[in-house]
Amino acid sequence: MAALEDVKIAALIREARQLLQLSQVEFASKIGVSFQSVNRWENGRNRPIPLALKQIEKLLHEMGEPGENLLTKYFSDQD
């Protein structure tokens, strides 16, 4: 996941959060980070640390097919 561009990470996080129908506060709580972190990630000001990326990836797997589709969408075209 670390090789993803910041823009792709921002889009992935926003899309996952919206699919789960969670606010930034709720999403942050679910993966164990602050609301400010999620907000900065979605706005492209910061990127998640590797541990947070692992939590996001785990959450996507737990989502089942919708999460797997996001993983494919954002990870299948890496060079």
C-alpha positions in Angstrom: 0.0 0.0 0.0 2.9 2.4 0.7 3.6 2.8 -3.0 0.2 4.4 -3.7 0.2 8.0 -4.7 -1.3 10.4 -2.1 -4.2 11.2 -4.3 -5.1 7.5 -4.7 -4.8 7.0 -0.9 -7.1 10.0 -0.3 -9.7 8.6 -2.8 -9.5 5.1 -1.4 -10.1 6.3 2.2 -12.9 8.6 1.2 -14.6 5.9 -0.9 -14.3 3.2 1.8 -15.6 5.6 4.4 -18.6 6.5 2.2 -19.4 2.9 1.4 -19.5 2.2 5.1 -21.7 5.3 5.6 -19.4 6.6 8.3 -18.4 10.1 9.2 -14.7 10.9 9.4 -15.0 10.7 13.2 -16.7 7.2 13.1 -14.2 5.9 10.5 -11.3 7.2 12.6 -12.6 5.5 15.7 -13.0 2.2 13.7 -9.4 2.1 12.7 -7.9 3.6 15.9 -6.8 7.1 14.7 -7.9 10.6 15.3 -10.5 12.4 13.2 -7.8 14.9 12.3 -5.7 12.2 10.7 -8.6 11.0 8.5 -9.4 14.5 7.5 -5.8 15.2 6.6 -5.6 11.9 4.6 -8.7 12.6 2.7 -7.5 16.1 1.8 -4.1 14.9 0.7 -2.2 16.8 3.4 -0.7 13.7 4.9 -0.6 10.0 4.2 -1.3 7.3 6.7 1.6 5.6 8.5 2.1 1.9 7.5 0.3 0.7 10.6 -2.8 2.8 9.8 -2.6 1.5 6.2 -2.7 -2.0 7.5 -5.8 -1.2 9.6 -7.5 0.3 6.5 -6.6 -2.8 4.5 -8.0 -5.1 7.2 -11.2 -3.1 7.3 -11.5 -3.3 3.5 -11.2 -7.1 3.7 -13.8 -7.2 6.5 -16.2 -5.3 4.2 -16.4 -8.3 1.9 -17.0 -7.8 -1.8 -17.3 -4.0 -1.7 -14.0 -3.7 0.1 -12.3 -6.3 -2.2 -13.6 -4.3 -5.2 -11.9 -1.2 -3.8 -8.7 -3.1 -3.2 -8.7 -4.2 -6.8 -9.6 -0.7 -8.1 -6.8 1.0 -6.2 -4.1 -1.7 -6.1 -4.4 -3.7 -9.4 -2.8 -1.0 -11.6 0.4 -0.4 -9.6 3.6 -0.5 -11.5 
